[in-house]
Amino acid sequence: MDKARAPAPTIYEYLDYRHFLADLFESLRADDSSMSFRSFARMAGSSSPNYLQLIRDRKLNIGAGAIHALSRALHLPAKERKYLEYLAAFDHAKTHEEKDRWFRIILIAREYTSVRSLDKKQYDLFSHWYIPVIRELLVQPSLKGDPARIGEAIIPPVSTAKVRKAIDLLVSLGLVVATGDGGWAQAARAVSTPSEVLSLAVTTYHKKVIELAGKAIERFAPDERDIRSVTLGVSREGYAEVKMRMEAFWKELLAFSETQKTADRVYQVNLQLFPMSITEVDPE
């Protein structure tokens, strides 16, 4: 009996073109025993027999010519060829802003595919600073789940339309649930997010909340905020110790917040640890 063929990889399920090409090669080789790394390289217009391995191991970036050559050899439809170009541009982007722009283009290209919705929701969840705030305010009895009042309670204010969209998003991801009496409850559900999406969204989130922290210096009186900084000179081992203590403090704060059953305000806590000098070079 002939061995059943594995389905060819669907390009729209990928955010990393290197993974797609590696899986595509395995699929082609399963269908055709004569397929080799050398023949795949020729399909991409390369004379290097280890072309795919270099791409897969991030030692080489695919070029526009190789994308077009592969697309012709594989008879990829125009939309799939463009999507492959978007994935390459996303991977090769040098700045966060450029990477974010290409990711949004990728989401649009996925508009009518089954994989688009979940990635978009997860990206929105982690990339908008006000969504965690709305999740906290939604369960406050005094606001009664009213989107307009919730939006006005946020500093700086958020439009009612954005609050409604945030609530819909939180519900769809199972992070809040209606209690049946007009109220809301938080659900402790983990959201599984592809690392590429999470990294991009979290970077956007951190940039925004750090910006908000800067504005808090003038926005709030000293008795309403606590902003400190310290410059430390420590060894590599000392850095690891500082980071461990910050992580312990972070866990302690989260545990403490769980005990606050009558929270009447939402606060943002930022902990930042980063180098401000190069590592000292050992004298030869």
Backbone torsions as a table, in degrees:
resi	resn	phi	psi	omega
1	MET	NA	133.1	179.6
2	ASP	-67.7	141.8	178.3
3	LYS	-70.8	133.4	-179.5
4	ALA	-64.5	137.6	-179.3
5	ARG	-79.0	137.4	175.3
6	ALA	-74.7	141.9	-179.7
7	PRO	-64.3	144.6	178.2
8	ALA	-65.7	145.2	-179.5
9	PRO	-63.0	142.1	177.4
10	THR	-92.9	118.1	-172.2
11	ILE	-60.1	-31.6	-177.3
12	TYR	-69.5	-9.1	177.6
13	GLU	-87.5	1.9	-174.4
14	TYR	-114.6	145.5	168.5
15	LEU	-112.8	-11.3	179.2
16	ASP	-117.2	110.9	-176.9
17	TYR	-65.2	-24.4	179.4
18	ARG	-66.8	-42.2	176.3
19	HIS	-64.2	-39.8	179.4
20	PHE	-61.4	-46.9	-178.2
21	LEU	-65.1	-38.7	178.8
22	ALA	-64.5	-43.8	179.0
23	ASP	-69.1	-36.0	178.2
24	LEU	-63.2	-42.9	179.3
25	PHE	-60.5	-45.2	179.6
26	GLU	-62.3	-36.7	178.8
27	SER	-67.6	-43.1	178.7
28	LEU	-64.2	-40.0	-179.3
29	ARG	-69.4	-32.0	177.5
30	ALA	-67.0	-31.2	-179.7
31	ASP	-86.5	-25.1	-175.0
32	ASP	-140.8	107.7	-175.6
33	SER	-64.9	-17.8	179.8
34	SER	-81.5	-8.8	179.9
35	MET	-67.7	129.9	-179.5
36	SER	-135.7	170.8	177.0
37	PHE	-60.7	-36.2	179.8
38	ARG	-66.5	-43.0	-179.1
39	SER	-69.3	-34.5	176.7
40	PHE	-65.6	-40.1	178.3
41	ALA	-61.0	-40.9	178.9
42	ARG	-62.5	-36.0	177.4
43	MET	-60.7	-30.8	-179.7
44	ALA	-90.8	3.7	179.1
45	GLY	78.5	22.0	-179.2
46	SER	-111.5	145.7	177.1
47	SER	-96.4	-1.5	-179.4
48	SER	-84.0	120.0	-178.2
49	PRO	-66.0	-22.8	179.8
50	ASN	-103.3	26.4	-178.7
51	TYR	-55.3	-49.0	-177.5
52	LEU	-65.8	-40.0	179.4
53	GLN	-62.1	-38.6	178.8
54	LEU	-66.4	-38.8	176.6
55	ILE	-64.9	-49.7	-177.4
56	ARG	-59.2	-39.0	-176.8
57	ASP	-88.7	10.2	177.4
58	ARG	61.0	31.7	175.2
59	LYS	-99.1	-6.4	-179.5
60	LEU	-151.0	141.0	175.5
61	ASN	-99.3	144.0	176.8
62	ILE	-73.6	142.0	179.5
63	GLY	-101.2	169.0	-179.0
64	ALA	-61.5	-38.3	179.6
65	GLY	-63.5	-40.5	179.5
66	ALA	-67.0	-37.9	177.8
67	ILE	-61.7	-45.1	-179.3
68	HIS	-67.3	-40.5	179.6
69	ALA	-64.2	-46.0	178.4
70	LEU	-62.4	-41.9	-179.1
71	SER	-61.0	-40.3	178.1
72	ARG	-68.2	-43.8	-177.3
73	ALA	-66.1	-34.1	-177.0
74	LEU	-94.7	-2.6	-179.0
75	HIS	57.3	42.8	178.4
76	LEU	-70.3	136.9	174.1
77	PRO	-61.3	158.5	-176.3
78	ALA	-56.8	-39.4	-178.2
79	LYS	-66.4	-37.7	179.5
80	GLU	-71.6	-35.3	176.5
81	ARG	-63.4	-43.1	179.0
82	LYS	-64.0	-38.9	179.6
83	TYR	-63.6	-39.3	176.9
84	LEU	-63.2	-38.0	176.4
85	GLU	-64.0	-40.2	178.8
86	TYR	-63.9	-43.1	179.5
87	LEU	-60.9	-40.6	179.6
88	ALA	-66.2	-42.2	178.9
89	ALA	-64.4	-39.2	177.4
90	PHE	-61.9	-45.3	-178.6
91	ASP	-66.9	-38.5	-173.6
92	HIS	-87.2	-6.0	-177.2
93	ALA	-58.3	139.2	-175.9
94	LYS	-93.2	-29.2	-177.0
95	THR	-115.2	160.0	177.7
96	HIS	-63.0	-40.3	-179.2
97	GLU	-62.2	-42.4	178.9
98	GLU	-66.2	-41.6	179.2
99	LYS	-63.9	-41.9	179.0
100	ASP	-62.6	-41.2	180.0
101	ARG	-62.7	-44.4	-180.0
102	TRP	-68.7	-33.0	177.9
103	PHE	-64.4	-40.0	178.5
104	ARG	-65.5	-35.9	176.1
105	ILE	-64.9	-39.9	178.1
106	ILE	-62.1	-42.1	179.4
107	LEU	-62.0	-39.8	178.0
108	ILE	-64.8	-39.8	179.3
109	ALA	-65.0	-25.4	178.5
110	ARG	-88.3	6.1	-170.0
111	GLU	-45.3	-42.8	-174.2
112	TYR	-108.8	26.5	176.8
113	THR	-112.1	159.1	-176.3
114	SER	-71.6	-18.3	-175.7
115	VAL	-90.8	-7.6	-173.7
116	ARG	-70.1	-42.9	-169.3
117	SER	-60.5	-48.5	-174.4
118	LEU	-65.9	-44.8	179.3
119	ASP	-61.4	-40.6	179.8
120	LYS	-63.2	-44.7	179.8
121	LYS	-63.0	-43.9	-179.4
122	GLN	-66.7	-38.6	178.3
123	TYR	-63.2	-46.2	179.6
124	ASP	-62.0	-39.9	-178.6
125	LEU	-58.6	-46.4	-173.8
126	PHE	-89.6	-13.8	-173.7
127	SER	-102.3	-8.6	177.8
128	HIS	-105.8	117.1	-173.8
129	TRP	-61.2	-28.7	-172.8
130	TYR	-83.6	-11.7	-177.7
131	ILE	-67.6	-44.0	174.8
132	PRO	-61.4	-32.6	177.7
133	VAL	-65.4	-44.1	179.4
134	ILE	-62.8	-37.8	178.5
135	ARG	-61.3	-36.3	178.6
136	GLU	-74.1	-43.1	-177.0
137	LEU	-72.2	-25.8	-176.9
138	LEU	-60.9	-29.4	-176.8
139	VAL	-95.0	2.9	177.7
140	GLN	-78.6	119.1	-176.1
141	PRO	-56.3	-34.3	-175.7
142	SER	-65.6	-26.2	-179.4
143	LEU	-90.9	-16.1	174.1
144	LYS	55.0	29.3	177.1
145	GLY	66.9	16.4	-177.9
146	ASP	-79.0	114.4	-177.6
147	PRO	-56.2	-38.8	-179.2
148	ALA	-65.0	-45.3	-178.9
149	ARG	-69.1	-36.5	177.7
150	ILE	-63.6	-45.4	179.9
151	GLY	-60.5	-39.3	179.5
152	GLU	-71.7	-25.0	-177.8
153	ALA	-79.5	-16.5	-178.2
154	ILE	-82.4	143.1	176.9
155	ILE	-117.8	116.3	-6.5
156	PRO	-72.3	158.5	-175.2
157	PRO	-58.4	150.8	178.2
158	VAL	-119.8	140.8	-176.9
159	SER	-64.5	153.8	178.8
160	THR	-59.3	-39.2	-179.6
161	ALA	-60.9	-42.6	179.1
162	LYS	-66.7	-36.8	178.2
163	VAL	-64.4	-43.8	178.9
164	ARG	-60.5	-44.6	179.3
165	LYS	-63.7	-38.3	179.3
166	ALA	-65.1	-41.5	178.7
167	ILE	-63.7	-44.4	177.9
168	ASP	-58.9	-40.7	179.7
169	LEU	-65.1	-46.2	-180.0
170	LEU	-61.8	-38.8	177.9
171	VAL	-66.2	-46.4	-176.9
172	SER	-63.5	-28.9	178.7
173	LEU	-91.8	1.7	177.0
174	GLY	73.0	25.0	-177.7
175	LEU	-94.5	-16.1	170.8
176	VAL	-139.5	152.8	178.5
177	VAL	-137.1	144.0	175.8
178	ALA	-74.2	138.1	-176.4
179	THR	-87.8	-9.3	178.2
180	GLY	96.0	-17.6	179.1
181	ASP	-107.9	21.8	-179.0
182	GLY	90.6	-4.9	-179.4
183	GLY	-101.5	-176.7	-179.5
184	TRP	-133.8	154.5	175.8
185	ALA	-135.4	147.3	177.1
186	GLN	-82.5	142.9	177.0
187	ALA	-114.5	130.7	-179.0
188	ALA	-86.2	77.1	-179.2
189	ARG	-114.4	130.6	178.3
190	ALA	-77.0	142.0	177.1
191	VAL	-107.4	118.9	179.7
192	SER	-83.8	115.4	-174.9
193	THR	-123.8	132.2	174.9
194	PRO	-54.4	140.1	-174.6
195	SER	-57.9	-35.1	-179.6
196	GLU	-63.2	-41.6	180.0
197	VAL	-69.4	-45.7	-177.5
198	LEU	-61.2	-46.6	-178.2
199	SER	-60.9	-44.0	-179.0
200	LEU	-65.8	-46.7	-177.1
201	ALA	-68.0	-41.9	-178.9
202	VAL	-65.6	-36.3	176.2
203	THR	-61.7	-44.1	177.0
204	THR	-60.6	-43.4	-179.4
205	TYR	-62.1	-49.1	-177.9
206	HIS	-63.0	-39.6	179.3
207	LYS	-61.5	-39.6	-178.4
208	LYS	-71.6	-45.2	-177.0
209	VAL	-71.2	-28.7	174.0
210	ILE	-67.1	-38.6	175.7
211	GLU	-62.7	-42.1	178.1
212	LEU	-63.9	-37.3	178.5
213	ALA	-62.3	-39.8	177.7
214	GLY	-62.8	-41.8	-179.9
215	LYS	-71.1	-23.8	-179.2
216	ALA	-64.0	-24.3	-179.6
217	ILE	-59.5	-39.5	179.2
218	GLU	-96.5	-22.1	-175.0
219	ARG	-75.8	-32.4	-175.3
220	PHE	-121.7	149.2	175.5
221	ALA	-69.8	157.3	-178.0
222	PRO	-54.8	-32.1	-178.9
223	ASP	-78.7	-3.8	178.2
224	GLU	-105.6	-7.7	179.9
225	ARG	-145.7	160.4	-179.4
226	ASP	-137.5	102.5	-178.0
227	ILE	-119.9	120.0	-176.6
228	ARG	-132.3	159.2	172.9
229	SER	-150.6	150.8	178.5
230	VAL	-145.5	140.3	177.9
231	THR	-106.5	122.7	-174.0
232	LEU	-115.6	145.1	168.9
233	GLY	-108.4	110.9	-176.4
234	VAL	-136.1	161.8	175.9
235	SER	-80.3	175.3	176.6
236	ARG	-60.0	-40.2	178.1
237	GLU	-68.1	-37.4	178.3
238	GLY	-64.6	-37.7	176.8
239	TYR	-59.8	-44.8	179.7
240	ALA	-61.6	-36.5	179.0
241	GLU	-68.5	-43.3	178.2
242	VAL	-61.4	-44.7	-179.7
243	LYS	-62.4	-40.1	179.4
244	MET	-64.2	-40.3	179.8
245	ARG	-67.5	-37.2	176.7
246	MET	-64.4	-41.0	178.9
247	GLU	-64.4	-39.2	178.6
248	ALA	-65.1	-42.7	178.2
249	PHE	-63.1	-39.8	179.2
250	TRP	-60.6	-45.7	178.9
251	LYS	-64.9	-36.8	178.6
252	GLU	-64.1	-41.3	178.1
253	LEU	-62.6	-44.8	-179.7
254	LEU	-62.7	-40.6	178.4
255	ALA	-65.0	-40.0	179.0
256	PHE	-64.5	-40.0	-178.8
257	SER	-62.7	-28.8	179.1
258	GLU	-66.8	-21.1	-179.4
259	THR	-86.4	-8.8	-176.1
260	GLN	-88.0	87.6	-176.6
261	LYS	-81.4	-15.4	-178.8
262	THR	-121.3	44.0	-180.0
263	ALA	-60.9	131.1	-179.5
264	ASP	-115.6	5.4	178.4
265	ARG	-157.9	151.7	178.1
266	VAL	-106.2	130.8	178.9
267	TYR	-117.8	151.1	174.3
268	GLN	-107.6	128.1	177.7
269	VAL	-114.1	119.5	177.5
270	ASN	-110.5	129.6	172.9
271	LEU	-120.0	120.4	-177.6
272	GLN	-124.7	132.7	177.0
273	LEU	-136.6	116.3	-178.7
274	PHE	-153.1	152.3	-178.5
275	PRO	-73.2	147.7	175.8
276	MET	-124.1	16.4	175.4
277	SER	-154.8	162.0	175.6
278	ILE	-75.8	160.7	175.4
279	THR	-68.1	134.6	-179.7
280	GLU	-60.8	130.7	-179.8
281	VAL	-83.5	127.0	178.7
282	ASP	-65.3	134.3	178.1
283	PRO	-65.3	141.7	-179.4
284	GLU	-76.1	NA	NA
